Structures are given as structure tokens and as C-alpha cells.
Amino acid sequence: LTGLFQGDLGISSIYGKPVMAVILERFPLTLQLSLMSMVIALSIGVPLGVLAASRNERPSDLIVRVLAMLGQSTPNFVVGILIIYVLSVFFGFVPAMGTFTPLFVDPLASIGQLIFPAITLGFAFAASVTRISRSAMLDVLSDDYVRTARSKGATPMSVIWHHALPNALIPVVTLSGVEFGYLLGGAVIVEQIFALPGLGRLVLDAITQRDYALVQGTVLFIAFNFLVVNLLVDLAYVALDPRIRIGRR
């Protein structure tokens, strides 16, 4: 326990060096992949959820709901294999696999190497964001202050994006925090499909080669990430809704 609080997680039997050093070598890839996946998911899911809620029970709403259901029902490894197949067979292009260029070394190359794995991870994530955004927006659009804004002559776009959406984002932030914590835990299958040397693949290799110190250290590191992400989500609640204050009613 003394070593744990000093950042000493033992020595990896595979790599012959401290576990924390091995984790920190792999973590930047997983962090960048998680951030890119989250940006893709939020950029697609929130607008689609708002569109579906504002056109409730119309054909566009039905299309969005069907797409969201398909996205949540399709496993990540299926999406990843389909992306590789389509790119290689129809476009003669194979995604860069097995290598990683840090973002600060070559931003374009780094993003290019991770864009398809990020799309793979963000596909199901975007579907979940779409459904929760739609549900939250439907609840908010029926509130009194939204009707008041409409009666005062606010435009439909202003009502949706400036009055309703900020209050509907709290469930989205909650979902994003949980999903981001899982992504930081290591997207094992996706990293394995695209041969990415990230945290998820590190855990898999450590388990198969019985490097118990590395497995234990990685699990503790992932748990710490969950704690940090949940703390940031709680702070984001206050920024989104000033009514949520400690000690205020």
C-alpha cells in the first residue's frame, strides 16, 4: 500500500520495468482514441437527438430512432471489421495498424491513424447519445418556461438551442462520463482489431502472459480514471445548471 500511494505498482515481468512506466507509455493512445470517439459521438448524437425531439412522431423522428437502435445493436467488432473490409475491398485502402504517432509529433498523422478506430467506438456511443438526447429534450420541451419563451415570440431555433438544450444536457453529460470512463479503461476489442498499442491491448497481453503485477496495476489505474471522470461530471452539472449547488435549495 505504501508503494501504491507513491506510484510504485511493481515491476512488469513482460517488460522488465516499472508497471506505471509501461501504463503511461500506452495511455496517451487510449486517451486520444477516447476523446476522438467522444467528439464524434456527441457531434452526431446530440444534433440527431434534438432533431428527433423537435419532430416527434414524424418520419424524420422514426428514421433517427431506427438508426439509433441499429447503432446500439451492432457490436463494435462488427463495425470495425466492416470498416476495414469496405476500405480495403472497395477503395483499395488499408487503415494504418500497429503504429501510433503522438499527437504533438505529427497531428495529422496521429488523427489519421486513429480516425477509423474512433468511428468504430463512436458508432454505438453516438446511438446512445441520440436516444438519451431525444428523451431529455422531449421532457424539457413540455416545461412551462419553454412555452413562455414561445409565447414571448422567441424563434423555434432559439427556443430549442438556447432555452431547452442546456437543461437537457445533464443526462447526456452523465452518459458521456460513464462511457468515457469505459473508453479510458481500454477498448480491448477495437484496439485488438486495429492492432493499436493502447491500454486495452496491454491488459489483454498481460492477462494472456500472466503478468499479475501489470494486470493489477492497470486495473487500479482504470479505477482511478473512473473516479476522476465522475468528479469532472459532477462539476459539469453545476456549470450546466446553476440550480445544482451544494448547500442551496
C-alpha positions as YAML, in Angstrom:
chain: A
units: angstrom
residues:
- id: 1
  name: LEU
  ca: [0.00, 0.00, 0.00]
- id: 2
  name: THR
  ca: [2.88, 2.38, 0.72]
- id: 3
  name: GLY
  ca: [4.25, 1.77, -2.77]
- id: 4
  name: LEU
  ca: [0.80, 2.27, -4.30]
- id: 5
  name: PHE
  ca: [0.43, 5.78, -2.86]
- id: 6
  name: GLN
  ca: [3.90, 6.60, -4.15]
- id: 7
  name: GLY
  ca: [3.06, 5.44, -7.68]
- id: 8
  name: ASP
  ca: [5.01, 2.19, -7.31]
- id: 9
  name: LEU
  ca: [2.86, -0.61, -8.79]
- id: 10
  name: GLY
  ca: [5.63, -3.17, -9.03]
- id: 11
  name: ILE
  ca: [7.75, -4.47, -11.89]
- id: 12
  name: SER
  ca: [6.30, -5.95, -15.06]
- id: 13
  name: SER
  ca: [7.62, -9.44, -15.76]
- id: 14
  name: ILE
  ca: [7.00, -8.97, -19.50]
- id: 15
  name: TYR
  ca: [8.74, -5.64, -20.00]
- id: 16
  name: GLY
  ca: [11.15, -5.75, -17.06]
- id: 17
  name: LYS
  ca: [10.41, -2.20, -15.95]
- id: 18
  name: PRO
  ca: [8.00, -0.43, -13.56]
- id: 19
  name: VAL
  ca: [4.32, -1.04, -14.24]
- id: 20
  name: MET
  ca: [3.50, 2.66, -14.06]
- id: 21
  name: ALA
  ca: [6.06, 3.44, -16.75]
- id: 22
  name: VAL
  ca: [4.52, 0.81, -19.05]
- id: 23
  name: ILE
  ca: [0.99, 2.14, -18.43]
- id: 24
  name: LEU
  ca: [2.00, 5.74, -19.10]
- id: 25
  name: GLU
  ca: [3.59, 4.69, -22.39]
- id: 26
  name: ARG
  ca: [0.30, 3.17, -23.61]
- id: 27
  name: PHE
  ca: [-2.18, 5.56, -22.03]
- id: 28
  name: PRO
  ca: [-1.77, 8.54, -24.45]
- id: 29
  name: LEU
  ca: [-3.10, 6.45, -27.35]
- id: 30
  name: THR
  ca: [-6.14, 5.29, -25.39]
- id: 31
  name: LEU
  ca: [-6.80, 8.81, -24.10]
- id: 32
  name: GLN
  ca: [-6.66, 10.30, -27.61]
- id: 33
  name: LEU
  ca: [-8.82, 7.50, -29.01]
- id: 34
  name: SER
  ca: [-11.40, 8.03, -26.26]
- id: 35
  name: LEU
  ca: [-11.51, 11.80, -26.80]
- id: 36
  name: MET
  ca: [-11.90, 11.40, -30.57]
- id: 37
  name: SER
  ca: [-14.66, 8.82, -30.08]
- id: 38
  name: MET
  ca: [-16.48, 11.11, -27.67]
- id: 39
  name: VAL
  ca: [-16.23, 14.11, -30.02]
- id: 40
  name: ILE
  ca: [-17.61, 12.01, -32.88]
- id: 41
  name: ALA
  ca: [-20.44, 10.62, -30.74]
- id: 42
  name: LEU
  ca: [-21.51, 14.00, -29.33]
- id: 43
  name: SER
  ca: [-21.21, 15.74, -32.70]
- id: 44
  name: ILE
  ca: [-23.57, 13.20, -34.23]
- id: 45
  name: GLY
  ca: [-25.77, 12.14, -31.32]
- id: 46
  name: VAL
  ca: [-26.81, 15.50, -29.84]
- id: 47
  name: PRO
  ca: [-27.98, 17.10, -33.13]
- id: 48
  name: LEU
  ca: [-29.82, 13.93, -34.13]
- id: 49
  name: GLY
  ca: [-31.49, 13.70, -30.72]
- id: 50
  name: VAL
  ca: [-32.58, 17.34, -30.90]
- id: 51
  name: LEU
  ca: [-33.87, 16.83, -34.44]
- id: 52
  name: ALA
  ca: [-35.88, 13.77, -33.41]
- id: 53
  name: ALA
  ca: [-37.36, 15.50, -30.35]
- id: 54
  name: SER
  ca: [-38.33, 18.63, -32.28]
- id: 55
  name: ARG
  ca: [-40.06, 16.49, -34.92]
- id: 56
  name: ASN
  ca: [-41.64, 13.99, -32.55]
- id: 57
  name: GLU
  ca: [-43.61, 11.17, -34.22]
- id: 58
  name: ARG
  ca: [-42.75, 12.43, -37.70]
- id: 59
  name: PRO
  ca: [-40.90, 10.39, -40.37]
- id: 60
  name: SER
  ca: [-37.56, 12.02, -39.53]
- id: 61
  name: ASP
  ca: [-38.03, 11.08, -35.86]
- id: 62
  name: LEU
  ca: [-38.75, 7.48, -36.84]
- id: 63
  name: ILE
  ca: [-35.65, 7.32, -39.06]
- id: 64
  name: VAL
  ca: [-33.42, 8.65, -36.28]
- id: 65
  name: ARG
  ca: [-34.87, 6.18, -33.76]
- id: 66
  name: VAL
  ca: [-34.31, 3.25, -36.13]
- id: 67
  name: LEU
  ca: [-30.72, 4.33, -36.79]
- id: 68
  name: ALA
  ca: [-30.09, 4.70, -33.06]
- id: 69
  name: MET
  ca: [-31.50, 1.24, -32.40]
- id: 70
  name: LEU
  ca: [-29.27, -0.25, -35.12]
- id: 71
  name: GLY
  ca: [-26.26, 1.56, -33.70]
- id: 72
  name: GLN
  ca: [-26.82, 0.21, -30.21]
- id: 73
  name: SER
  ca: [-27.49, -3.30, -31.51]
- id: 74
  name: THR
  ca: [-24.33, -3.58, -33.62]
- id: 75
  name: PRO
  ca: [-21.21, -4.76, -31.73]
- id: 76
  name: ASN
  ca: [-18.05, -2.69, -32.06]
- id: 77
  name: PHE
  ca: [-16.06, -5.53, -33.57]
- id: 78
  name: VAL
  ca: [-18.62, -5.91, -36.38]
- id: 79
  name: VAL
  ca: [-18.38, -2.20, -37.21]
- id: 80
  name: GLY
  ca: [-14.59, -2.33, -37.15]
- id: 81
  name: ILE
  ca: [-14.37, -5.37, -39.42]
- id: 82
  name: LEU
  ca: [-16.87, -3.81, -41.85]
- id: 83
  name: ILE
  ca: [-14.85, -0.60, -42.00]
- id: 84
  name: ILE
  ca: [-11.65, -2.50, -42.77]
- id: 85
  name: TYR
  ca: [-13.44, -4.64, -45.36]
- id: 86
  name: VAL
  ca: [-15.11, -1.72, -47.16]
- id: 87
  name: LEU
  ca: [-11.93, 0.37, -47.22]
- id: 88
  name: SER
  ca: [-9.72, -2.47, -48.45]
- id: 89
  name: VAL
  ca: [-12.08, -4.07, -51.00]
- id: 90
  name: PHE
  ca: [-13.88, -1.06, -52.49]
- id: 91
  name: PHE
  ca: [-11.29, 1.67, -52.04]
- id: 92
  name: GLY
  ca: [-8.04, -0.31, -52.01]
- id: 93
  name: PHE
  ca: [-7.01, 1.38, -48.77]
- id: 94
  name: VAL
  ca: [-5.96, -0.38, -45.59]
- id: 95
  name: PRO
  ca: [-6.09, 1.66, -42.35]
- id: 96
  name: ALA
  ca: [-2.76, 2.18, -40.59]
- id: 97
  name: MET
  ca: [-2.49, -0.54, -37.97]
- id: 98
  name: GLY
  ca: [0.13, -1.47, -35.40]
- id: 99
  name: THR
  ca: [1.67, 2.02, -35.20]
- id: 100
  name: PHE
  ca: [0.91, 5.21, -33.29]
- id: 101
  name: THR
  ca: [2.27, 8.71, -33.84]
- id: 102
  name: PRO
  ca: [1.80, 11.00, -30.82]
- id: 103
  name: LEU
  ca: [-0.44, 13.99, -31.43]
- id: 104
  name: PHE
  ca: [2.25, 16.54, -30.57]
- id: 105
  name: VAL
  ca: [4.72, 14.92, -33.02]
- id: 106
  name: ASP
  ca: [2.50, 14.87, -36.14]
- id: 107
  name: PRO
  ca: [-1.15, 15.85, -35.51]
- id: 108
  name: LEU
  ca: [-2.43, 14.91, -38.98]
- id: 109
  name: ALA
  ca: [-0.75, 11.51, -38.99]
- id: 110
  name: SER
  ca: [-1.91, 10.81, -35.45]
- id: 111
  name: ILE
  ca: [-5.54, 11.67, -36.21]
- id: 112
  name: GLY
  ca: [-5.39, 9.72, -39.47]
- id: 113
  name: GLN
  ca: [-4.21, 6.60, -37.65]
- id: 114
  name: LEU
  ca: [-7.00, 6.75, -35.07]
- id: 115
  name: ILE
  ca: [-9.94, 8.12, -37.05]
- id: 116
  name: PHE
  ca: [-11.35, 4.73, -38.10]
- id: 117
  name: PRO
  ca: [-10.97, 3.13, -34.64]
- id: 118
  name: ALA
  ca: [-12.61, 6.28, -33.22]
- id: 119
  name: ILE
  ca: [-15.52, 5.95, -35.65]
- id: 120
  name: THR
  ca: [-15.85, 2.30, -34.63]
- id: 121
  name: LEU
  ca: [-16.06, 3.19, -30.94]
- id: 122
  name: GLY
  ca: [-18.16, 6.30, -31.51]
- id: 123
  name: PHE
  ca: [-20.82, 4.48, -33.54]
- id: 124
  name: ALA
  ca: [-22.60, 2.81, -30.63]
- id: 125
  name: PHE
  ca: [-21.77, 5.74, -28.35]
- id: 126
  name: ALA
  ca: [-23.50, 8.13, -30.80]
- id: 127
  name: ALA
  ca: [-26.58, 5.91, -30.82]
- id: 128
  name: SER
  ca: [-26.81, 6.05, -27.02]
- id: 129
  name: VAL
  ca: [-26.33, 9.83, -27.02]
- id: 130
  name: THR
  ca: [-29.05, 10.20, -29.67]
- id: 131
  name: ARG
  ca: [-31.59, 8.27, -27.62]
- id: 132
  name: ILE
  ca: [-30.84, 10.00, -24.33]
- id: 133
  name: SER
  ca: [-30.78, 13.44, -26.02]
- id: 134
  name: ARG
  ca: [-34.15, 12.82, -27.62]
- id: 135
  name: SER
  ca: [-35.71, 11.65, -24.36]
- id: 136
  name: ALA
  ca: [-34.30, 14.57, -22.37]
- id: 137
  name: MET
  ca: [-35.37, 17.12, -24.99]
- id: 138
  name: LEU
  ca: [-38.93, 15.75, -25.07]
- id: 139
  name: ASP
  ca: [-39.17, 16.25, -21.29]
- id: 140
  name: VAL
  ca: [-37.77, 19.77, -21.42]
- id: 141
  name: LEU
  ca: [-39.86, 20.92, -24.39]
- id: 142
  name: SER
  ca: [-43.01, 20.31, -22.36]
- id: 143
  name: ASP
  ca: [-41.90, 22.53, -19.45]
- id: 144
  name: ASP
  ca: [-43.57, 25.84, -18.65]
- id: 145
  name: TYR
  ca: [-40.56, 28.05, -19.36]
- id: 146
  name: VAL
  ca: [-40.35, 26.70, -22.91]
- id: 147
  name: ARG
  ca: [-43.99, 27.59, -23.54]
- id: 148
  name: THR
  ca: [-43.31, 31.01, -22.03]
- id: 149
  name: ALA
  ca: [-40.37, 31.57, -24.37]
- id: 150
  name: ARG
  ca: [-42.53, 30.65, -27.34]
- id: 151
  name: SER
  ca: [-45.36, 32.93, -26.21]
- id: 152
  name: LYS
  ca: [-42.90, 35.84, -25.92]
- id: 153
  name: GLY
  ca: [-42.05, 35.45, -29.61]
- id: 154
  name: ALA
  ca: [-38.76, 33.55, -29.45]
- id: 155
  name: THR
  ca: [-37.90, 31.77, -32.69]
- id: 156
  name: PRO
  ca: [-38.15, 27.96, -32.77]
- id: 157
  name: MET
  ca: [-34.37, 27.65, -33.18]
- id: 158
  name: SER
  ca: [-33.77, 29.94, -30.21]
- id: 159
  name: VAL
  ca: [-36.22, 28.00, -28.05]
- id: 160
  name: ILE
  ca: [-34.58, 24.68, -28.89]
- id: 161
  name: TRP
  ca: [-30.88, 25.58, -28.83]
- id: 162
  name: HIS
  ca: [-30.74, 28.39, -26.25]
- id: 163
  name: HIS
  ca: [-33.57, 27.60, -23.82]
- id: 164
  name: ALA
  ca: [-34.25, 23.85, -23.95]
- id: 165
  name: LEU
  ca: [-30.94, 22.22, -24.88]
- id: 166
  name: PRO
  ca: [-28.76, 23.46, -21.97]
- id: 167
  name: ASN
  ca: [-31.23, 21.99, -19.46]
- id: 168
  name: ALA
  ca: [-31.46, 18.75, -21.42]
- id: 169
  name: LEU
  ca: [-27.70, 18.18, -21.42]
- id: 170
  name: ILE
  ca: [-27.40, 16.86, -17.87]
- id: 171
  name: PRO
  ca: [-28.45, 13.27, -18.76]
- id: 172
  name: VAL
  ca: [-26.14, 13.49, -21.79]
- id: 173
  name: VAL
  ca: [-23.23, 14.55, -19.58]
- id: 174
  name: THR
  ca: [-23.98, 11.66, -17.20]
- id: 175
  name: LEU
  ca: [-23.97, 9.14, -20.04]
- id: 176
  name: SER
  ca: [-20.85, 10.67, -21.58]
- id: 177
  name: GLY
  ca: [-18.97, 10.48, -18.30]
- id: 178
  name: VAL
  ca: [-19.78, 6.80, -17.81]
- id: 179
  name: GLU
  ca: [-18.98, 5.92, -21.42]
- id: 180
  name: PHE
  ca: [-15.76, 7.93, -21.36]
- id: 181
  name: GLY
  ca: [-14.67, 6.08, -18.24]
- id: 182
  name: TYR
  ca: [-15.22, 2.77, -20.02]
- id: 183
  name: LEU
  ca: [-13.26, 4.01, -23.03]
- id: 184
  name: LEU
  ca: [-10.36, 5.05, -20.82]
- id: 185
  name: GLY
  ca: [-10.47, 1.57, -19.35]
- id: 186
  name: GLY
  ca: [-9.27, 0.33, -22.68]
- id: 187
  name: ALA
  ca: [-11.20, -0.52, -25.80]
- id: 188
  name: VAL
  ca: [-9.81, -4.05, -25.86]
- id: 189
  name: ILE
  ca: [-11.61, -5.42, -28.91]
- id: 190
  name: VAL
  ca: [-11.17, -2.36, -31.10]
- id: 191
  name: GLU
  ca: [-7.51, -1.98, -30.20]
- id: 192
  name: GLN
  ca: [-7.01, -5.65, -31.00]
- id: 193
  name: ILE
  ca: [-8.78, -5.39, -34.39]
- id: 194
  name: PHE
  ca: [-6.76, -2.35, -35.46]
- id: 195
  name: ALA
  ca: [-3.56, -3.62, -33.74]
- id: 196
  name: LEU
  ca: [-3.24, -0.45, -31.67]
- id: 197
  name: PRO
  ca: [-0.71, -0.47, -28.80]
- id: 198
  name: GLY
  ca: [-3.12, 1.03, -26.28]
- id: 199
  name: LEU
  ca: [-4.17, 0.33, -22.72]
- id: 200
  name: GLY
  ca: [-6.80, -2.25, -23.68]
- id: 201
  name: ARG
  ca: [-4.35, -4.35, -25.66]
- id: 202
  name: LEU
  ca: [-1.83, -4.02, -22.83]
- id: 203
  name: VAL
  ca: [-4.32, -5.54, -20.39]
- id: 204
  name: LEU
  ca: [-5.08, -8.38, -22.79]
- id: 205
  name: ASP
  ca: [-1.38, -9.17, -23.28]
- id: 206
  name: ALA
  ca: [-0.77, -9.02, -19.53]
- id: 207
  name: ILE
  ca: [-3.60, -11.47, -18.86]
- id: 208
  name: THR
  ca: [-2.53, -13.96, -21.54]
- id: 209
  name: GLN
  ca: [1.09, -13.88, -20.32]
- id: 210
  name: ARG
  ca: [0.13, -13.90, -16.62]
- id: 211
  name: ASP
  ca: [1.88, -10.68, -15.71]
- id: 212
  name: TYR
  ca: [-0.03, -10.26, -12.47]
- id: 213
  name: ALA
  ca: [1.68, -7.03, -11.41]
- id: 214
  name: LEU
  ca: [0.79, -5.39, -14.73]
- id: 215
  name: VAL
  ca: [-2.83, -6.62, -14.58]
- id: 216
  name: GLN
  ca: [-3.23, -5.38, -11.02]
- id: 217
  name: GLY
  ca: [-1.63, -2.02, -11.75]
- id: 218
  name: THR
  ca: [-3.72, -1.46, -14.87]
- id: 219
  name: VAL
  ca: [-6.95, -2.26, -13.04]
- id: 220
  name: LEU
  ca: [-6.07, 0.23, -10.29]
- id: 221
  name: PHE
  ca: [-5.20, 2.85, -12.91]
- id: 222
  name: ILE
  ca: [-8.53, 2.31, -14.69]
- id: 223
  name: ALA
  ca: [-10.42, 2.60, -11.38]
- id: 224
  name: PHE
  ca: [-8.62, 5.89, -10.67]
- id: 225
  name: ASN
  ca: [-9.67, 7.17, -14.10]
- id: 226
  name: PHE
  ca: [-13.31, 6.39, -13.28]
- id: 227
  name: LEU
  ca: [-13.05, 8.40, -10.07]
- id: 228
  name: VAL
  ca: [-11.56, 11.41, -11.88]
- id: 229
  name: VAL
  ca: [-14.15, 11.28, -14.69]
- id: 230
  name: ASN
  ca: [-17.05, 11.07, -12.22]
- id: 231
  name: LEU
  ca: [-15.68, 14.06, -10.31]
- id: 232
  name: LEU
  ca: [-15.48, 16.09, -13.53]
- id: 233
  name: VAL
  ca: [-19.06, 15.08, -14.41]
- id: 234
  name: ASP
  ca: [-20.30, 16.32, -11.03]
- id: 235
  name: LEU
  ca: [-18.54, 19.63, -11.60]
- id: 236
  name: ALA
  ca: [-20.05, 19.86, -15.07]
- id: 237
  name: TYR
  ca: [-23.56, 19.60, -13.56]
- id: 238
  name: VAL
  ca: [-23.01, 22.86, -11.70]
- id: 239
  name: ALA
  ca: [-21.73, 24.59, -14.84]
- id: 240
  name: LEU
  ca: [-24.76, 23.46, -16.87]
- id: 241
  name: ASP
  ca: [-27.42, 24.11, -14.25]
- id: 242
  name: PRO
  ca: [-26.67, 26.78, -11.60]
- id: 243
  name: ARG
  ca: [-29.57, 25.49, -9.51]
- id: 244
  name: ILE
  ca: [-27.45, 22.49, -8.59]
- id: 245
  name: ARG
  ca: [-25.39, 23.94, -5.76]
- id: 246
  name: ILE
  ca: [-24.14, 22.41, -2.54]
- id: 247
  name: GLY
  ca: [-25.99, 23.90, 0.39]
- id: 248
  name: ARG
  ca: [-28.69, 25.58, -1.71]
- id: 249
  name: ARG
  ca: [-32.32, 24.54, -2.04]
...
